[in-house]
Amino acid sequence: MATTACFIIVSRNDIPIYEAEVGSAVKREDAAHLHQFILHAAQDIVQDLAWTTSAMFLKAIDRFNDLVVSVYIILNPLYLPGSRIASSHFDTKVRALARKYL
């Protein structure tokens, strides 16, 4: 079965700072826009749940058709506000881990 995953890191100010689509499914033309739409719709849920739970992993907080949103909530003291993650090494590692575990 072909699957695809969209891995996005969002800053505290709701700005995507890293995006990667991984998987073997055929990519739809509007996939990037659809993923961003679903992400923004789920952010309100994440913000509400972040204050009511001590869990760092929130599994299946939102769904749209066959797409599921799961979230890790972390803090990074080394992050510079407004900057994007542009490291090719980081991107390579994310894609390798996705191939291994998805």
N, C-alpha and C positions, 0 to 999 in steps of 0.2 A: 504494500500500500504506500503510495507516495504521500509524503507529508511535508509541510513547510512550517517554519516558526519565524516569528518576527521578534527580535530581541532589541528592546529599546531601553536606554537609560535616560531618565528624566530628572532634571535638576529640581531643586526646591521651589523654583519659580515656574514650574510646569513647562520648561523648555527642553525639548529633546537634545541631549548632548552626544548621544551615540545611537546609531541604528544599524541593524544588520538583519537581512533576510537569509535564512538558511534552510536547506531542505532539498528534496528531490521532486517536489510537485511542480507542475507547469505553472509559471507565474502569470497571473491575470494582469491585464494592462492597468487596471485601476487598483491593484493590490496595495500599493504604497499609500494612496489616499484613503482607502478603506481601513487599513491598519491604524493610520493616524486618527481617523474619525472614532474608531472603537477605543483607542487609547485615551483620547480626550474625554469620551463619555465615561470611561471607567475611573478617571482621576478623582472625581467627586466621591466615589465609593471608597477609594483608597484613602483619601484625606479623612473621611469620617471614621474608617476602621483603624487607621493609624493611631488615633487617640484613645481607642477603646480596647486595644489588645496589646499584649507584650510580644506577640508572635512576630517574627521577622519574615516569615513566608505566609502569604495569603493565597491559598489555592482556589482557583476558579471563582473569582469575585464577580466576574461578569461574563456573559456569553452573547454572541451574535452569530446566528446560524450555526455553522460548525466550528467557529472560532471561539477560543476560550482565553480569558485574561487571567493570568496568575502573576503575583507580584512579590518581589523581595524588597523589604524596606531597610535601607542601610544609610549610614552617615559617613561621609568621607571628609575628614578634616584637611586633606591635601588638595581638595578641589578648588579651583579658582572660579568664582562666579562669572558667568558669561562665556566661559571657554568650552570648546567641544573636545571630545576625546578623538584625537587624530593619530594616535599611535598605530602604526602598521603591525607592530608586534602584538598589541592588545587585540586587534581585529583578527589576526591569524589565530591567536589562542581561542578566542570566542568561537570562531568557525570550526576549529578542530574539536573543541569540547561539544559543540552542537552535533557534529558528525558522529562522535563517539556515543553520546547519550540520548540523542533524539531518534 
